[in-house]
Amino acid sequence: PLQVGVGWIVSGVGGLWSGYVALVDVEEENQALRQQNAELRQELLQARQQLVDVHHLERLVGLRERTKADTVGARVISATMNAYFRVVRVRLENTAGKVQSGMAVLTPDGLVGRVQRSYGPYADVLLAVDPQSAIDVRVARTGSRGILRGVGAKSQYVGKIDYMSREDVLEKGDLVVTSGLGGFPRFVPVGKISEIKRVEYGLYQEGAITPVVDFALRSEVLVVLAPAPSEDPDAGRRSPEAAYDLVAAIFIQFAP
């Protein structure tokens, strides 16, 4: 009986030790599998991001081919944000020194804004919805002209269009594009009308727009170095818009 008891104890201890060793091996194997899983997930995320970047670059190349102007690609290196996590300034890389103040900045989705200043290897972009910005635009459906300015809302991107004729019938959702004045190519999407304010008296009406571009840019943009001469559909005859074009150009040139 004593021998049987001792054998039982030894067998039990041996079984416990074998089980412990087996559990240690399993834990090490699980740890290795978890590490491998994390690495594979990271590689998958990188592959997805690369796919998004490639798609963006393809669209940017298409935009460059469609733009009848001298352009150059520029990489976004940083963005200044306010307390509401809204981008208020974008900084570009300008190592070649080609990007200068006043140049238009585009993405495949539409207009970003214009270069506010260039210094050293960097260039800061003034967004199209910034209160300091003034851009001559037109409503794509009706041809109604106006000046786009930013409202400066704290928690959202909002712009307003001034000096639109109150005789033009506008609708919510109308696409707003650049007119071709002020160094911007023609027909670049800017935003969509979200609200229309008509007054009982006066010559103009006001429209609020929501931009079509996501200003939280993470990749490259296209900078217009020298815009192509705009085609004048009224060449050879006097147009009632000629005076407006001249006033708008002067307004944009000297706007703060």
BAFI-3210 file (N, C-alpha, C; in Angstrom, 3 decimals, decimal comma, padded with zeros to 6 digits):
// residues 256
n [1|2|3|4|5|6|7|8|9|10|11|12|13|14|15|16|17|18|19|20|21|22|23|24|25|26|27|28|29|30|31|32|33|34|35|36|37|38|39|40|41|42|43|44|45|46|47|48|49|50|51|52|53|54|55|56|57|58|59|60|61|62|63|64|65|66|67|68|69|70|71|72|73|74|75|76|77|78|79|80|81|82|83|84|85|86|87|88|89|90|91|92|93|94|95|96|97|98|99|100|101|102|103|104|105|106|107|108|109|110|111|112|113|114|115|116|117|118|119|120|121|122|123|124|125|126|127|128|129|130|131|132|133|134|135|136|137|138|139|140|141|142|143|144|145|146|147|148|149|150|151|152|153|154|155|156|157|158|159|160|161|162|163|164|165|166|167|168|169|170|171|172|173|174|175|176|177|178|179|180|181|182|183|184|185|186|187|188|189|190|191|192|193|194|195|196|197|198|199|200|201|202|203|204|205|206|207|208|209|210|211|212|213|214|215|216|217|218|219|220|221|222|223|224|225|226|227|228|229|230|231|232|233|234|235|236|237|238|239|240|241|242|243|244|245|246|247|248|249|250|251|252|253|254|255|256]
n.u [000,814|001,935|003,827|002,134|000,761|002,838|003,600|001,293|001,260|003,637|003,054|000,901|002,110|003,937|002,146|000,924|003,145|003,808|001,478|001,671|004,008|003,110|001,067|002,597|003,996|001,834|000,928|003,128|003,039|000,536|001,092|002,982|001,349|-000,492|001,195|001,970|-000,533|-001,105|000,927|000,185|-002,278|-001,400|000,073|-002,018|-003,534|-001,681|-001,498|-004,106|-004,122|-002,160|-003,462|-005,562|-004,043|-002,880|-005,156|-005,976|-003,800|-004,033|-006,440|-005,577|-003,668|-005,385|-006,858|-004,832|-004,332|-006,724|-006,782|-006,272|-003,738|-000,581|000,684|001,671|002,460|002,006|002,953|001,000|001,933|001,248|-001,419|-003,291|-005,427|-008,548|-010,186|-012,377|-011,660|-011,395|-010,025|-008,105|-005,954|-003,674|-000,596|001,906|004,479|007,268|009,702|010,885|010,474|008,590|005,975|004,051|002,806|-000,700|-001,395|-003,662|-005,083|-005,834|-007,856|-008,810|-011,503|-012,321|-012,039|-009,543|-008,349|-006,305|-002,775|-001,491|000,898|004,390|007,301|010,633|011,043|008,299|004,716|001,797|-001,716|-004,625|-007,845|-010,769|-013,109|-012,401|-012,730|-011,122|-010,845|-011,706|-013,483|-014,300|-017,218|-019,615|-022,964|-023,455|-025,721|-027,405|-025,741|-025,472|-023,666|-021,255|-019,556|-017,602|-017,266|-015,822|-017,577|-016,690|-017,544|-017,482|-017,690|-018,152|-017,744|-018,543|-019,671|-020,500|-022,265|-022,066|-023,593|-025,182|-027,502|-030,840|-032,757|-032,173|-033,163|-032,491|-031,673|-031,676|-028,876|-027,742|-024,848|-021,826|-019,298|-015,955|-015,424|-013,385|-011,961|-009,480|-007,209|-007,948|-008,717|-011,414|-014,677|-014,145|-015,245|-016,691|-018,592|-021,879|-025,097|-026,663|-028,494|-030,740|-031,042|-033,343|-034,117|-036,586|-036,232|-033,741|-030,851|-029,590|-029,211|-028,469|-026,512|-025,897|-023,261|-022,093|-018,937|-017,398|-015,090|-013,073|-011,334|-009,477|-006,885|-004,705|-002,809|-001,365|-001,764|-002,845|-001,228|-001,858|000,223|000,371|-002,437|-004,412|-005,339|-008,605|-011,437|-013,376|-016,671|-018,137|-016,648|-015,967|-018,382|-020,386|-020,956|-023,286|-022,117|-019,534|-018,712|-019,214|-017,335|-014,945|-015,162|-015,368|-012,868|-011,151|-012,046|-011,369|-008,615|-007,776|-008,929|-008,913]
n.v [-001,226|001,240|001,610|001,807|004,137|006,058|005,846|006,786|009,439|010,392|009,981|011,749|014,228|014,245|014,323|016,806|018,492|017,943|018,868|021,606|022,338|021,857|023,778|026,117|025,949|026,148|028,721|030,254|029,700|030,793|033,477|034,020|033,665|035,727|037,957|037,630|037,936|040,623|041,870|041,147|042,458|045,112|045,246|044,881|047,207|049,108|048,350|048,910|051,694|052,440|051,698|053,558|055,908|055,500|055,520|058,163|059,541|058,745|060,005|062,616|062,844|062,583|064,963|066,822|066,379|067,240|069,912|072,945|074,372|075,474|073,416|072,085|069,409|069,232|068,336|067,817|068,770|069,532|070,698|073,344|073,459|074,364|074,759|073,186|071,050|071,608|072,215|075,048|076,152|075,108|073,584|073,397|071,490|072,994|072,579|072,852|075,479|076,563|077,172|079,966|082,980|083,597|081,678|079,214|076,384|073,024|070,026|066,666|066,675|069,315|072,897|074,038|076,400|079,336|080,035|081,594|082,614|082,194|080,732|079,953|076,442|076,006|076,546|078,317|077,769|079,555|078,858|078,285|078,914|080,674|083,685|085,754|085,233|085,785|084,955|084,812|083,418|081,193|079,984|076,776|075,766|077,948|080,043|082,289|084,902|085,730|086,714|084,701|084,291|083,355|082,383|081,917|080,164|078,376|075,588|074,370|074,196|076,893|078,987|082,096|083,644|086,660|089,452|088,289|088,293|089,053|088,301|085,840|082,490|080,447|077,251|074,988|072,908|073,465|073,439|075,178|076,811|077,824|080,926|081,551|083,849|085,796|084,179|081,536|078,383|077,752|076,521|074,874|072,840|074,246|074,337|073,538|075,029|075,692|077,252|079,942|083,401|085,777|089,141|091,722|094,149|095,660|094,801|092,365|088,934|086,574|083,677|080,739|078,377|074,987|073,579|071,370|070,055|068,115|069,510|068,411|067,497|064,891|064,173|064,672|067,756|069,871|072,573|075,551|076,989|078,862|080,043|079,058|081,166|082,421|081,389|083,550|083,738|085,808|087,222|089,820|091,078|093,350|092,763|092,482|091,550|092,330|094,685|093,853|091,762|093,211|094,810|092,765|091,509|093,578|093,848|091,352|091,429|093,427|092,714|092,093]
n.w [000,000|000,755|-001,237|-003,449|-002,793|-002,802|-005,474|-006,673|-005,865|-007,015|-009,716|-009,978|-009,445|-011,518|-013,684|-013,293|-013,676|-016,336|-017,550|-016,908|-018,262|-020,848|-020,995|-020,827|-023,237|-025,002|-024,383|-025,203|-027,919|-028,544|-027,999|-029,985|-032,222|-031,813|-032,093|-034,761|-035,958|-035,349|-036,822|-039,423|-039,595|-039,492|-041,859|-043,639|-043,205|-044,108|-046,787|-047,646|-047,261|-049,090|-051,416|-051,414|-051,654|-054,174|-055,783|-055,358|-056,501|-059,142|-059,827|-059,499|-061,516|-063,695|-063,347|-063,813|-066,507|-067,576|-066,949|-068,462|-068,159|-066,786|-064,354|-061,108|-058,948|-055,413|-052,132|-049,254|-046,082|-043,515|-041,332|-039,947|-037,188|-035,578|-032,341|-032,699|-034,156|-036,846|-039,989|-040,668|-041,957|-044,494|-045,158|-047,632|-049,278|-050,728|-052,132|-054,623|-055,195|-056,926|-056,281|-055,652|-054,068|-054,337|-056,213|-057,500|-055,804|-056,235|-056,003|-057,036|-056,334|-056,252|-055,722|-053,512|-052,537|-052,488|-052,711|-049,945|-048,905|-049,622|-048,450|-048,050|-048,076|-047,961|-048,279|-047,545|-047,565|-048,283|-047,466|-049,525|-048,214|-046,283|-044,343|-045,331|-047,966|-051,426|-054,205|-057,587|-058,790|-060,396|-060,822|-061,922|-063,277|-063,923|-064,614|-063,089|-061,574|-058,995|-055,913|-053,956|-050,521|-047,362|-044,394|-041,839|-039,829|-036,729|-036,302|-038,727|-042,317|-044,212|-046,812|-048,449|-051,142|-052,641|-054,392|-056,405|-059,011|-058,279|-060,022|-061,056|-060,830|-058,307|-056,860|-054,081|-053,731|-056,165|-058,193|-057,639|-059,389|-060,392|-062,129|-063,823|-063,511|-061,696|-061,582|-061,370|-062,876|-065,220|-064,353|-062,141|-059,537|-056,627|-054,500|-053,161|-053,280|-050,271|-048,994|-049,658|-049,718|-050,199|-050,796|-050,387|-051,634|-053,720|-055,766|-055,637|-054,512|-051,903|-051,392|-049,495|-049,285|-049,265|-049,139|-051,574|-051,175|-049,012|-046,546|-044,872|-045,868|-046,926|-048,688|-051,921|-053,773|-056,491|-057,922|-059,595|-061,797|-063,911|-065,139|-067,970|-070,743|-070,481|-072,339|-074,252|-074,589|-075,592|-077,346|-079,665|-079,559|-077,665|-074,259|-071,582|-069,317|-069,307|-067,960|-065,370|-065,135|-065,181|-062,844|-060,927|-061,234|-060,415|-057,785|-056,666|-056,967|-055,179|-052,815|-049,257]
ca.u [000,000|002,817|004,396|001,072|000,495|003,945|003,506|000,170|001,676|004,643|002,363|000,127|003,023|004,464|001,106|000,785|004,308|003,669|000,430|002,189|004,929|002,301|000,404|003,607|004,233|000,650|000,921|004,147|002,532|-000,522|001,737|003,571|000,246|-001,032|002,148|001,853|-001,817|-000,957|001,759|-000,617|-003,259|-000,699|000,369|-003,286|-003,859|-000,762|-001,888|-005,320|-003,763|-001,460|-004,479|-006,244|-003,101|-002,744|-006,396|-005,945|-002,810|-004,614|-007,407|-004,813|-003,102|-006,488|-007,148|-003,758|-004,516|-007,902|-006,577|-005,551|-002,879|000,657|000,441|002,690|001,972|002,616|002,561|000,507|002,788|000,639|-002,659|-003,604|-006,818|-009,064|-010,628|-013,466|-011,039|-011,668|-008,816|-008,198|-004,825|-002,988|000,780|002,416|005,922|007,643|011,160|011,335|010,332|007,687|004,700|004,136|001,594|-001,775|-001,687|-004,811|-004,786|-006,950|-007,856|-009,769|-012,878|-012,668|-011,137|-009,105|-008,161|-005,153|-001,581|-001,486|002,288|005,408|008,533|011,553|010,514|006,899|003,709|000,532|-002,878|-005,828|-008,966|-011,789|-014,166|-011,838|-013,305|-010,226|-010,822|-012,720|-013,335|-015,396|-017,822|-020,902|-023,799|-023,299|-026,996|-028,015|-024,754|-025,496|-022,324|-021,156|-018,266|-017,635|-016,481|-016,045|-018,370|-015,914|-018,246|-016,523|-017,784|-018,447|-017,268|-019,661|-019,343|-021,647|-022,061|-022,642|-023,742|-025,899|-028,719|-032,046|-033,616|-031,838|-033,872|-031,547|-032,255|-030,761|-028,186|-027,077|-023,392|-021,134|-017,977|-015,177|-015,787|-012,197|-011,270|-008,685|-006,157|-008,501|-009,273|-012,875|-015,530|-013,674|-016,292|-016,395|-019,528|-023,284|-025,932|-027,413|-029,526|-030,898|-031,650|-033,851|-034,618|-037,710|-035,740|-032,333|-030,490|-028,889|-029,605|-027,309|-026,621|-024,920|-022,816|-021,295|-017,868|-017,372|-013,770|-012,723|-010,096|-008,526|-006,110|-003,646|-001,955|-000,927|-002,713|-002,349|-001,102|-001,882|001,329|-000,022|-003,701|-004,576|-006,265|-009,997|-012,132|-014,414|-017,771|-018,761|-015,649|-016,453|-019,619|-020,483|-021,718|-023,663|-021,302|-018,166|-018,446|-019,154|-016,059|-013,904|-015,321|-015,039|-011,426|-010,538|-012,411|-010,575|-007,215|-007,480|-009,633|-007,950]
ca.v [000,000|002,411|001,778|002,273|005,538|006,881|005,863|007,657|010,835|010,717|010,076|012,989|015,373|014,219|014,781|018,252|019,143|017,812|019,793|022,960|022,544|021,934|025,074|027,125|025,870|026,673|030,164|030,819|029,594|031,800|034,788|034,157|033,838|037,073|038,884|037,481|038,510|042,080|042,280|041,004|043,542|046,337|045,180|045,069|048,629|049,817|048,052|049,669|053,103|052,586|051,636|054,859|056,888|055,272|055,995|059,629|060,006|058,536|061,080|063,861|062,840|062,894|066,395|067,563|066,268|068,011|071,334|073,609|075,366|074,933|073,010|071,297|068,713|069,642|067,432|068,432|068,313|069,813|071,483|074,030|073,202|075,133|073,952|072,311|070,064|072,015|072,728|076,465|076,438|073,947|073,907|072,556|071,411|073,811|072,444|073,314|076,921|076,983|077,626|081,351|083,571|083,894|080,562|078,389|075,033|072,172|068,581|066,069|066,968|070,707|073,974|074,139|077,815|079,910|080,157|082,883|083,069|081,183|081,076|078,815|075,228|075,820|077,478|078,233|077,882|080,190|078,049|079,019|079,355|081,574|085,035|086,634|084,817|086,329|084,226|085,015|082,121|081,203|078,803|076,020|075,548|079,189|081,019|083,442|085,243|086,320|086,650|083,752|084,605|082,460|082,921|081,808|079,386|077,681|074,135|073,836|074,974|077,567|080,168|082,839|084,268|088,001|090,125|087,504|088,977|088,475|087,817|084,442|081,542|079,462|076,153|074,293|071,809|073,928|073,385|076,446|076,577|079,036|081,587|081,704|085,089|085,771|083,167|080,188|077,805|077,790|075,363|074,025|072,796|074,932|073,896|073,463|075,982|075,076|078,183|081,113|084,535|086,794|090,351|092,298|095,243|095,559|094,162|091,106|087,948|085,946|082,228|080,043|077,162|073,991|073,191|069,973|069,509|067,829|070,261|067,609|066,865|064,019|063,733|065,706|068,652|070,431|074,037|076,145|077,940|079,933|079,622|079,279|082,275|081,984|081,614|084,578|083,394|087,036|087,988|090,431|091,819|093,912|091,894|093,168|091,047|092,817|095,598|093,057|091,058|094,164|095,153|091,589|091,309|094,597|093,528|090,210|091,812|094,270|092,246|091,730]
ca.w [000,000|000,801|-002,578|-004,329|-002,465|-003,300|-006,933|-007,068|-005,655|-008,033|-011,002|-009,987|-009,583|-012,888|-014,593|-013,146|-014,291|-017,786|-017,950|-016,787|-019,385|-022,053|-020,996|-021,160|-024,676|-025,673|-024,188|-026,079|-029,277|-028,680|-028,052|-031,323|-033,167|-031,637|-032,690|-036,202|-036,341|-035,295|-037,950|-040,640|-039,593|-039,834|-043,278|-044,352|-043,138|-044,991|-048,164|-047,931|-047,379|-050,355|-052,465|-051,412|-052,195|-055,618|-056,404|-055,326|-057,469|-060,470|-060,050|-059,616|-062,863|-064,591|-063,213|-064,468|-067,948|-067,965|-066,667|-069,539|-067,528|-066,230|-062,968|-060,440|-057,766|-054,138|-051,056|-048,020|-044,986|-042,213|-041,352|-038,694|-036,833|-034,449|-031,199|-033,127|-035,039|-038,224|-040,626|-041,032|-042,833|-045,037|-045,542|-048,699|-049,487|-051,886|-052,223|-055,938|-055,245|-057,998|-055,727|-055,237|-053,513|-055,268|-057,111|-057,138|-055,328|-056,618|-055,822|-057,972|-055,926|-056,499|-055,334|-052,119|-052,219|-053,158|-051,878|-049,257|-048,860|-049,871|-047,727|-047,981|-048,721|-047,577|-048,793|-046,809|-048,437|-047,761|-047,929|-050,280|-047,301|-045,281|-044,459|-046,077|-049,367|-052,333|-055,463|-058,528|-059,091|-061,076|-060,632|-063,160|-063,969|-064,406|-065,035|-062,191|-061,105|-057,676|-055,221|-052,842|-049,321|-046,239|-043,291|-040,613|-038,805|-035,876|-036,304|-040,042|-043,449|-044,854|-047,581|-048,960|-052,443|-052,725|-055,688|-057,403|-059,433|-057,689|-061,091|-061,333|-059,971|-057,789|-056,102|-053,186|-054,399|-057,385|-058,129|-057,830|-059,976|-060,640|-063,382|-064,649|-063,156|-060,480|-061,596|-061,231|-064,109|-065,289|-064,088|-061,039|-058,503|-055,367|-053,469|-053,546|-052,551|-049,173|-048,529|-050,520|-049,014|-051,115|-050,146|-051,122|-052,453|-054,042|-057,026|-055,464|-053,512|-051,271|-051,266|-048,656|-049,947|-048,552|-050,065|-052,011|-050,854|-047,627|-046,344|-044,098|-046,939|-046,429|-049,775|-052,833|-054,422|-057,747|-057,868|-060,927|-061,897|-064,827|-065,744|-069,406|-071,044|-070,508|-073,599|-074,144|-075,498|-076,121|-078,094|-080,897|-079,354|-076,331|-073,373|-070,337|-068,212|-069,423|-066,848|-064,132|-065,101|-064,836|-061,432|-060,138|-061,270|-059,548|-056,409|-056,215|-056,918|-054,025|-051,617|-048,210]
c.u [000,841|003,399|003,363|000,782|001,575|003,891|002,393|000,550|002,659|003,993|001,564|000,994|003,594|003,441|000,887|001,929|004,221|002,598|000,891|003,112|004,151|001,592|001,369|003,873|003,058|000,594|001,951|003,687|001,435|000,058|002,348|002,484|-000,376|-000,110|002,075|000,552|-001,750|-000,139|000,985|-001,676|-002,611|-000,358|-000,886|-003,692|-002,966|-001,121|-003,138|-005,010|-003,036|-002,435|-005,236|-005,336|-002,956|-003,981|-006,425|-004,971|-003,316|-005,610|-006,680|-004,174|-004,189|-006,859|-006,092|-003,898|-005,694|-007,709|-005,721|-004,711|-001,603|000,442|001,645|002,061|002,710|002,076|002,118|001,327|002,193|-000,636|-002,872|-005,091|-007,226|-009,556|-011,742|-012,976|-011,387|-010,401|-009,033|-007,042|-004,197|-001,600|001,271|003,937|006,265|009,149|011,689|011,222|009,406|006,389|004,868|002,786|000,592|-002,161|-002,842|-004,365|-006,020|-006,747|-008,820|-011,224|-013,287|-011,614|-010,819|-008,997|-007,023|-003,995|-001,555|-000,071|003,211|006,697|009,396|010,985|009,040|006,006|002,417|-000,634|-004,026|-007,028|-010,018|-012,897|-013,621|-012,445|-012,435|-010,223|-011,955|-012,492|-014,554|-015,921|-019,101|-021,641|-023,831|-024,607|-027,529|-027,015|-024,714|-024,124|-022,369|-019,758|-018,416|-016,715|-016,790|-016,817|-017,582|-016,635|-017,244|-016,517|-018,081|-017,890|-018,468|-019,124|-020,617|-021,271|-022,805|-022,757|-024,312|-027,209|-029,944|-033,032|-033,350|-032,544|-032,897|-032,285|-031,211|-030,165|-027,517|-025,562|-022,806|-019,716|-017,252|-015,530|-014,610|-011,434|-010,420|-007,627|-006,646|-008,955|-010,795|-013,469|-014,947|-014,753|-015,827|-017,303|-020,932|-024,100|-026,770|-028,537|-029,555|-031,626|-032,048|-034,402|-035,705|-037,256|-034,251|-032,099|-029,981|-029,598|-028,346|-027,550|-025,535|-024,536|-022,057|-020,213|-017,907|-016,062|-013,659|-011,363|-009,098|-007,678|-004,955|-002,639|-001,584|-002,095|-002,070|-002,368|-001,019|-000,811|000,966|-001,286|-003,756|-005,522|-007,694|-010,628|-013,279|-015,543|-018,425|-017,766|-016,267|-017,769|-019,676|-021,385|-022,080|-022,841|-019,892|-017,803|-018,347|-017,828|-014,931|-013,967|-014,935|-013,542|-010,712|-010,820|-011,557|-009,115|-006,870|-008,231|-008,621|-007,861]
c.v [001,267|002,682|002,303|003,753|006,462|006,980|006,780|009,132|011,269|010,876|011,369|014,213|015,436|014,696|016,275|019,000|019,101|018,769|021,231|023,286|022,690|023,291|026,204|027,139|026,447|028,191|030,845|030,788|030,625|033,208|035,041|034,382|035,230|038,116|038,846|038,098|040,040|042,592|042,201|042,100|044,861|046,372|045,402|046,535|049,442|049,586|048,825|051,144|053,366|052,550|052,954|055,927|056,742|055,778|057,522|060,162|059,822|059,640|062,416|063,964|063,160|064,360|067,218|067,517|067,099|069,513|071,964|074,741|074,675|074,640|072,241|070,628|069,171|068,744|068,218|067,881|068,612|070,618|072,083|073,868|074,086|074,189|072,979|071,256|070,329|072,645|074,184|076,900|075,120|074,389|072,887|072,547|072,126|073,780|072,959|074,826|077,425|077,580|079,035|081,845|083,884|082,757|079,724|076,985|074,164|070,746|067,994|066,356|068,398|071,659|073,942|075,598|078,372|080,016|081,552|083,466|081,885|081,624|079,823|077,610|074,987|076,864|077,244|078,532|078,542|079,457|078,914|079,544|080,205|082,968|086,010|086,336|085,479|085,713|084,488|083,647|082,314|079,922|078,049|075,921|076,813|080,185|082,259|083,656|085,859|086,180|085,740|084,229|083,578|083,157|082,881|081,092|078,527|076,173|073,538|074,760|075,560|078,775|080,866|083,485|085,586|088,440|089,214|088,212|088,282|088,005|086,355|083,538|080,443|078,413|075,553|073,091|072,215|073,925|074,756|076,151|077,907|079,601|081,709|082,986|084,881|084,700|081,751|079,666|077,833|076,444|074,385|074,011|073,445|074,426|073,796|074,410|075,245|075,965|079,400|082,204|085,597|087,974|090,954|093,398|095,026|094,778|092,740|090,198|087,255|084,451|081,675|078,742|076,274|073,502|071,710|069,292|069,249|068,457|069,541|066,796|066,062|063,641|064,931|066,529|069,158|071,954|074,570|077,228|079,138|079,507|079,938|080,443|081,757|082,316|082,601|084,236|084,610|087,878|088,552|091,168|092,290|093,012|092,662|092,700|091,605|093,742|094,847|092,335|091,986|094,519|093,978|091,343|092,304|094,282|092,402|090,596|092,562|093,855|091,844|090,208]
c.w [000,000|-000,579|-003,558|-004,096|-003,001|-004,815|-007,409|-006,960|-006,742|-009,401|-011,098|-010,178|-010,998|-013,894|-014,535|-013,828|-015,817|-018,307|-017,914|-017,956|-020,692|-022,143|-021,338|-022,648|-025,461|-025,566|-025,080|-027,535|-029,535|-028,790|-029,426|-032,373|-033,051|-032,264|-034,216|-036,716|-036,362|-036,478|-039,261|-040,735|-039,999|-041,318|-044,112|-044,358|-044,076|-046,458|-048,556|-048,118|-048,698|-051,519|-052,569|-052,022|-053,704|-056,353|-056,454|-056,366|-058,894|-060,800|-060,241|-060,999|-063,889|-064,554|-063,931|-065,987|-068,430|-067,805|-067,752|-068,976|-067,067|-064,756|-062,420|-059,221|-056,521|-053,031|-049,829|-046,859|-043,610|-042,408|-039,976|-038,414|-035,662|-033,357|-031,563|-034,116|-036,505|-038,798|-041,033|-041,934|-043,269|-045,479|-046,565|-048,706|-050,782|-052,080|-053,558|-056,090|-056,329|-057,476|-055,162|-054,739|-054,618|-056,176|-056,586|-056,763|-055,555|-056,123|-056,856|-057,615|-056,219|-055,984|-053,840|-051,705|-053,049|-052,174|-051,269|-049,181|-049,090|-049,208|-047,594|-048,710|-048,435|-048,241|-048,033|-047,750|-047,685|-048,339|-048,621|-049,382|-046,166|-045,456|-045,243|-047,577|-050,146|-053,703|-056,337|-058,971|-059,901|-060,750|-061,955|-063,946|-064,617|-064,961|-064,170|-061,579|-059,713|-057,116|-054,009|-051,727|-048,245|-045,134|-041,990|-039,496|-038,036|-036,089|-037,670|-041,119|-044,184|-045,617|-048,020|-050,284|-052,464|-054,181|-056,771|-057,740|-058,853|-058,747|-061,426|-060,337|-059,567|-056,977|-055,177|-053,912|-055,694|-057,186|-058,446|-058,305|-060,134|-062,008|-064,338|-064,378|-061,906|-060,429|-061,422|-062,589|-064,066|-064,901|-063,066|-059,964|-057,205|-054,249|-054,044|-052,676|-051,509|-048,666|-049,446|-049,733|-050,029|-050,314|-051,024|-052,062|-052,705|-055,322|-056,857|-054,461|-053,011|-051,132|-050,373|-049,349|-048,966|-049,501|-050,396|-051,639|-049,361|-047,363|-045,439|-045,078|-046,353|-047,505|-050,640|-053,369|-055,702|-057,639|-059,290|-060,999|-062,765|-065,530|-067,230|-069,649|-071,157|-071,855|-073,380|-075,106|-076,133|-076,913|-079,372|-080,736|-077,910|-075,491|-072,109|-069,157|-068,242|-068,270|-065,531|-064,011|-064,666|-063,355|-060,542|-060,086|-060,369|-058,082|-055,851|-056,056|-055,638|-052,774|-050,572|-048,082]
res [p|l|q|v|g|v|g|w|i|v|s|g|v|g|g|l|w|s|g|y|v|a|l|v|d|v|e|e|e|n|q|a|l|r|q|q|n|a|e|l|r|q|e|l|l|q|a|r|q|q|l|v|d|v|h|h|l|e|r|l|v|g|l|r|e|r|t|k|a|d|t|v|g|a|r|v|i|s|a|t|m|n|a|y|f|r|v|v|r|v|r|l|e|n|t|a|g|k|v|q|s|g|m|a|v|l|t|p|d|g|l|v|g|r|v|q|r|s|y|g|p|y|a|d|v|l|l|a|v|d|p|q|s|a|i|d|v|r|v|a|r|t|g|s|r|g|i|l|r|g|v|g|a|k|s|q|y|v|g|k|i|d|y|m|s|r|e|d|v|l|e|k|g|d|l|v|v|t|s|g|l|g|g|f|p|r|f|v|p|v|g|k|i|s|e|i|k|r|v|e|y|g|l|y|q|e|g|a|i|t|p|v|v|d|f|a|l|r|s|e|v|l|v|v|l|a|p|a|p|s|e|d|p|d|a|g|r|r|s|p|e|a|a|y|d|l|v|a|a|i|f|i|q|f|a|p]
***
